């Protein structure tokens, strides 16, 4: 771990991320602050082909569907992760939302829990995809958790680890 990542980590909070097909709930373990939205992302395609994110979460519902592409990266009939790139952008946004008071980009420790489509356990491909999503969002350490929902009141990252 680089010294820069270490410093960013000391300035970051631990996050508990729960994902359903139509909901993403992120809880700050230290402050108990909660972000709870639909995992939607709206993109505008520029005339030169470049894509620009214009909205994330419930704000996407009110946009003109003819002008913007609105996608849910966790909506797929067989698995929870349908679009890695869009899911990563959603997680990046949420991690920044949970660290708005900081000037440098955060490097939180994340407990990631898929809340549905886990029958029979997660495959190694799913576990790696979820871990890579969190790392792409800036996480310095990730736990993929598949047990019962954790209580935020006595949640301790080191004990789950």
N, C-alpha and C positions, 0 to 999 in steps of 0.2 A: 504494500500500500504506500503510495507516495505521500509526502508531507502535506501536499495540497489537499489530497483526499481526506487525510486525517483531520486537518483543520476544518474542512467543509463538513465532515462528519460530526465534529464537536459542536458545530453551530446548527445542526439539523436535529429534527425530532424523529422518534420512531413512529412508523405508521402501520396501521392494521387495515389492509385493503380487502374488501369483500366484493366479489363480482357475481352478479346474476346476469341473465341474458338482457334484461331491461333495466338494470340498476347497478350503479357502482357506489359503494359506501366506503369512504376513507376516514378513519378515525386517527387523530393525533393522540398517541398513547400518553404523552406527558400532559398536554393541556385539555384533553378530552373534547377538543373541537371536532366537529363532524362535517364532512362534505358528503351529501347524498343527492345524487342526480341520475338522470338517464345517461347512459354512455353513448351519447350522440356526438358526431363531429360533422360540421358543415364546411365544405370546401368550395371555393370559387375558382374556376379554370379561366385563367387570363388568355387573351388572344394569342400570346406567344406560346401557350401550352403550359405555362407555369401554374402550379396549384398553390393557393393561399388559404390557410385556415381562417374562417371568418367567425365561427361560433362553436362553442362546445357546451354540451348539456341541454337543458330544457329550452334554452334560447334558440336552438335549431328548429324547433317546432313551428315558430312563427315566420320562418324565412320562405321566400318564393322558391318552390321546388323546381321551377323551370330555370332559374338563374344559378342555383347552388346545388351541389351534390351533398345529400345528407346520408350518412352511413352510421350503422351500429356495428362496431367491430366484434361484438360478442353474440351476434345473432346468427346461428347456424343450426340446422336440424339435428346434427349428430354430436358436435363438440361445442365447447363454450367459446373458443377462439376462432373467429371467422376471418379476420383481417389483421395481421400482425402490425403493419405500418400504422394503420388508423388507431389500433389499440395502444400502441406506443405513444402516439401523439396525445391521446386522451390521458394516459397516465402521466406524461410529462406535464400537462396542464394542471392536473390535480395536485401533483407534488409541489408545483410552484404555488398553487393556491393555498396550500397548507403551510407555506413558508413565506408569506407575503412581506413580512417585516425584515427580511434579510436582503442584503445587497449582492451577496455571492450566491451562485447556484447551490442548492442543497444536495447533500449526499446522505439521505436517511437510511436507516435500517428498516426493512419492510417485511411484515408478515403478510403473505398473499394467500387468500382463501377463496378458491372457486366454490360457489354456493350451490351449484346445480350441474347436472350432466357429469357426475363423478361416479356413477354406478360402476362397480367393479374396480374402482380406484383409477388413478391417473396413469397414463402410459408415460414412459420415460420421455417421449417426444413432447407430450403436453407439459410435463414438469419443466423440461428445458425451455419450452416456449414461454411459459409464465415467468420463469427466472430471468430469461433474456429481456422480456418486457420490462420487468422491474429495473434491471441494470440499465436498459436504454432510457429509463425515466430518471436515472441518476442514483439509484440505490448503490450503497457500498456493501451491503450484506442483505441476503434474501432468505427467508424461510417460506417454503411452500407447505401450507397446512391444510389438511383435509378432514379434520375431526369435527366435533360439535362446535357451534358458534362460541367464540371466546367472549368473556365478559370484560368490558373495557375498564371496569372499576378496579380490578386486581390484575390486569394484564402486565406481564413482565417479559420483554423480549428475550432476556437471557435464560429465563426458566423454560420458555417454549423451545428454545434452541437445544 
